């Protein structure tokens, strides 16, 4: 339940049994000596700040979705074991995990939901694999400097990289036909943008991108 073991400073090890479905808000909050935990593949729902001081988290093989909020605000998290069975990263899953790093190309993620990796300050270069077909707003680190998407995704959502001030290079696959409203608005350092398949660009998609001096539009563009 909520706050179930909050402040249990002597707790150093916990076993979460297979069959567990939900862990509520701050269940293990302020457990200073709990450094590592394994999440059963049956867990579907997490509250916020469940493991705020955790350093390692292992997801059991067979899990297909990293639950929303699972590592929300875990600022000390450095080691995450994600099985190849995972196809979806839930919203806010690794929000503000400021020292966490990941190589996306090692996985077969299909969907990365909103704010999933926002605030992961150590991740500066992002390459998304061909398996990715869906991205949420602010789903990637706001401090990233370059983004390459290899996959079959067809649209970039609204506010996708809004105000990502360090972002200078974006390379999108030809499958992308739509760039959503304010998708790259406020990316003041964006100077290299490649997306040859785009035919629809949402309102203010590149507003205040002061260093983007040139972007050659597809001859088939129908909406600006």
C-alpha positions as CSV (number, residue, x, y, z in Angstrom):
1,X,0.0,0.0,0.0
2,X,0.9,3.7,-0.1
3,X,3.9,4.5,2.1
4,X,4.0,0.9,3.2
5,X,7.7,0.8,4.1
6,X,8.4,4.5,4.0
7,X,11.4,5.5,6.1
8,X,12.4,1.9,6.9
9,X,16.1,2.8,7.0
10,X,17.2,-0.7,8.1
11,X,15.6,-2.4,5.0
12,X,18.4,-3.5,2.7
13,X,16.7,-6.3,0.7
14,X,13.2,-6.9,-0.5
15,X,11.6,-9.8,-2.5
16,X,8.7,-8.9,-4.7
17,X,6.8,-12.1,-5.4
18,X,5.6,-13.1,-8.9
19,X,1.9,-12.3,-9.1
20,X,2.2,-8.9,-7.6
21,X,0.2,-6.4,-9.7
22,X,0.6,-3.0,-8.1
23,X,3.0,-1.0,-5.9
24,X,1.6,2.3,-4.6
25,X,3.0,5.8,-4.0
26,X,6.2,6.0,-2.0
27,X,5.9,2.4,-0.8
28,X,9.7,2.2,-0.3
29,X,10.4,5.9,0.0
30,X,13.3,7.1,2.1
31,X,14.6,3.5,2.5
32,X,18.2,4.6,2.6
33,X,19.8,1.1,2.5
34,X,17.7,-0.4,-0.2
35,X,20.0,-0.2,-3.2
36,X,18.7,-2.9,-5.6
37,X,15.3,-4.5,-6.5
38,X,13.9,-7.0,-9.0
39,X,10.5,-6.2,-10.5
40,X,8.3,-9.3,-11.3
41,X,6.9,-9.4,-14.8
42,X,3.4,-9.4,-13.4
43,X,3.6,-5.8,-12.0
44,X,1.5,-3.5,-14.1
45,X,0.9,-0.4,-12.0
46,X,3.3,1.9,-10.1
47,X,2.7,4.9,-7.9
48,X,5.1,7.8,-7.9
49,X,8.4,7.8,-6.0
50,X,8.2,4.1,-5.1
51,X,12.0,3.7,-5.1
52,X,13.5,7.2,-5.0
53,X,16.9,6.1,-3.6
54,X,17.4,2.9,-5.6
55,X,20.6,2.4,-7.5
56,X,19.9,-0.8,-9.5
57,X,16.6,-2.1,-10.8
58,X,16.1,-5.4,-12.6
59,X,13.0,-6.2,-14.7
60,X,12.2,-9.9,-15.0
61,X,12.4,-11.5,-18.4
62,X,9.0,-11.7,-20.1
63,X,7.8,-8.3,-19.1
64,X,6.6,-6.3,-22.2
65,X,6.0,-2.9,-20.7
66,X,8.1,-0.9,-18.2
67,X,5.3,0.5,-16.0
68,X,4.6,4.2,-15.9
69,X,6.3,6.0,-13.0
70,X,8.4,2.9,-12.0
71,X,11.6,4.9,-11.4
72,X,10.1,8.4,-11.2
73,X,12.7,10.7,-9.6
74,X,15.2,8.0,-8.8
75,X,18.2,10.3,-8.9
76,X,20.8,7.7,-7.9
77,X,19.7,5.1,-10.4
78,X,22.7,4.0,-12.5
79,X,22.1,0.3,-13.4
80,X,18.9,-0.9,-15.2
81,X,18.4,-4.4,-16.5
82,X,15.8,-4.4,-19.3
83,X,15.0,-7.7,-21.0
84,X,14.6,-7.9,-24.8
85,X,10.9,-8.7,-24.3
86,X,10.1,-5.0,-23.5
87,X,8.4,-3.1,-26.3
88,X,6.9,-0.2,-24.4
89,X,8.3,2.3,-22.0
90,X,5.5,3.8,-19.9
91,X,5.1,7.5,-19.2
92,X,7.4,9.1,-16.6
93,X,9.1,5.6,-16.2
94,X,12.6,7.1,-15.8
95,X,11.6,10.8,-15.3
96,X,14.5,12.7,-13.7
97,X,16.8,9.7,-13.3
98,X,19.6,12.2,-13.7
99,X,22.6,9.8,-13.7
100,X,21.0,7.0,-15.7
101,X,22.3,6.2,-19.2
102,X,20.9,3.9,-21.9
103,X,21.8,2.7,-25.5
104,X,18.4,2.5,-27.2
105,X,19.8,0.6,-30.1
106,X,20.3,-2.5,-27.9
107,X,16.5,-2.9,-27.5
108,X,13.4,-3.4,-29.6
109,X,11.2,-0.7,-28.1
110,X,8.1,0.1,-30.2
111,X,6.6,2.9,-28.0
112,X,8.2,5.5,-25.7
113,X,5.5,7.4,-23.9
114,X,5.5,11.0,-22.7
115,X,8.2,12.1,-20.3
116,X,9.6,8.6,-20.1
117,X,13.3,9.7,-20.2
118,X,12.8,13.4,-19.6
119,X,15.4,14.7,-17.1
120,X,17.9,11.9,-17.8
121,X,20.7,14.5,-18.0
122,X,23.6,12.0,-18.8
123,X,22.0,11.0,-22.1
124,X,23.2,13.4,-24.8
125,X,23.3,11.3,-28.0
126,X,20.1,9.4,-28.9
127,X,19.7,6.9,-31.7
128,X,16.3,5.1,-31.7
129,X,16.1,1.7,-33.4
130,X,14.0,0.7,-36.4
131,X,11.4,-0.9,-34.1
132,X,10.1,2.4,-32.8
133,X,6.7,3.4,-34.2
134,X,5.3,5.7,-31.5
135,X,6.8,8.6,-29.4
136,X,5.2,10.7,-26.8
137,X,5.6,14.4,-26.1
138,X,8.8,15.2,-24.1
139,X,9.6,11.4,-24.1
140,X,13.4,11.9,-24.6
141,X,16.0,13.7,-22.5
142,X,15.7,17.5,-22.6
143,X,19.4,17.8,-22.5
144,X,20.2,15.7,-25.6
145,X,22.3,17.2,-28.3
146,X,21.6,14.9,-31.2
147,X,18.7,12.6,-32.3
148,X,18.7,10.0,-35.0
149,X,15.6,7.8,-35.6
150,X,16.2,4.8,-37.7
151,X,12.7,3.3,-37.6
152,X,9.3,3.2,-39.3
153,X,7.7,6.0,-37.3
154,X,5.3,8.1,-39.4
155,X,4.7,11.2,-37.2
156,X,6.5,13.3,-34.6
157,X,4.1,14.4,-31.8
158,X,3.4,17.9,-30.7
159,X,5.9,19.5,-28.3
160,X,8.2,16.5,-28.9
161,X,11.4,18.4,-28.3
162,X,10.0,21.8,-27.3
163,X,12.7,24.0,-25.7
164,X,15.4,21.4,-25.9
165,X,18.1,24.0,-25.8
166,X,21.1,21.7,-26.4
167,X,19.7,19.9,-29.4
168,X,21.7,20.8,-32.6
169,X,21.2,17.8,-34.9
170,X,18.0,15.8,-35.9
171,X,17.8,13.0,-38.5
172,X,14.4,11.5,-39.1
173,X,13.6,8.6,-41.4
174,X,11.8,9.0,-44.7
175,X,8.7,7.4,-43.2
176,X,8.0,10.5,-41.1
177,X,5.3,12.5,-42.9
178,X,4.0,14.7,-40.1
179,X,5.8,17.0,-37.7
180,X,3.4,18.0,-34.9
181,X,2.6,21.4,-33.5
182,X,5.6,23.0,-31.6
183,X,7.5,19.8,-32.0
184,X,10.9,21.6,-32.2
185,X,9.8,25.0,-31.0
186,X,12.5,26.8,-29.0
187,X,15.4,24.5,-30.0
188,X,17.7,27.5,-30.3
189,X,20.8,25.5,-31.2
190,X,19.1,23.3,-33.9
191,X,21.2,23.8,-37.0
192,X,21.1,20.4,-38.8
193,X,17.6,19.0,-39.6
194,X,17.1,16.1,-42.0
195,X,13.6,14.8,-42.8
196,X,13.0,14.1,-46.5
197,X,9.5,12.5,-46.2
198,X,7.7,15.3,-44.4
199,X,4.5,16.5,-46.1
200,X,2.8,18.2,-43.1
201,X,4.2,20.6,-40.6
202,X,2.2,21.7,-37.6
203,X,1.9,25.2,-36.3
204,X,5.0,26.7,-34.8
205,X,6.9,23.4,-35.2
206,X,10.2,25.3,-35.7
207,X,9.3,28.5,-33.9
208,X,12.4,30.3,-32.5
209,X,14.9,27.9,-34.0
210,X,17.2,30.8,-34.6
211,X,20.2,28.7,-35.9
212,X,18.2,26.7,-38.4
213,X,18.9,28.8,-41.4
214,X,17.8,26.3,-44.1
215,X,15.5,23.3,-44.3
216,X,14.6,22.1,-47.8
217,X,10.9,21.2,-47.9
218,X,9.6,18.1,-49.6
219,X,8.0,19.1,-52.9
220,X,4.8,17.2,-51.8
221,X,4.3,19.3,-48.6
222,X,0.6,20.0,-48.3
223,X,0.3,21.8,-44.9
224,X,2.4,24.4,-43.1
